[in-house]
Amino acid sequence: MKTTRYSHQREVILDNVLSRKDHPTAEQIYEDVKKEIPNISLGTVYRNLNFLAGEGKILKVDLEKSVFDSTLEGHNHMLCEKCGRVVDVDVDINTANFFDKLGNIITKADVRFTGICAQCKNL
């Protein structure tokens, strides 16, 4: 069994993502984390975010930009065409009963939408 070496930087980055309810980019996380660790590099933040996503601690969502999400349960995302924010979309997609035209059984869906978020719609 592989053990992961403790990293204070990784812990601070993980805590930052887990404390958020938005979908921050690596650059946004970097700006927050460097307040606590001033000498941290953007590259270190990227490496640790990708490591944490690979370990299943956070979710990496690739749209037109990569953002990170603390919610690991299956859910969908939308990229706002106006402000660029990524928001969760509450659409029930029951994949257990889906079959595609070739007869494959779909067991998981990762749907990404593009549209206008509620805040921009109301402007």
Stockholm file with secondary structure:
# STOCKHOLM 1.0

chainA/1-123         MKTTRYSHQREVILDNVLSRKDHPTAEQIYEDVKKEIPNISLGTVYRNLNFLAGEGKILKVDLEKSVFDSTLEGHNHMLCEKCGRVVDVDVDINTANFFDKLGNIITKADVRFTGICAQCKNL
#=GR chainA/1-123 SS CCCCCCCHHHHHHHHHHHTCSSCCCHHHHHHHHHHHSTTCCHHHHHHHHHHHHHTTSSEEEESSSEEEESCCSSCEEEEETTTCCEEEECCCCCGGGCBCTTSCBCCCCCCEEEECCHHHHTC
#=GC SS_cons         CCCCCCCHHHHHHHHHHHTCSSCCCHHHHHHHHHHHSTTCCHHHHHHHHHHHHHTTSSEEEESSSEEEESCCSSCEEEEETTTCCEEEECCCCCGGGCBCTTSCBCCCCCCEEEECCHHHHTC
//
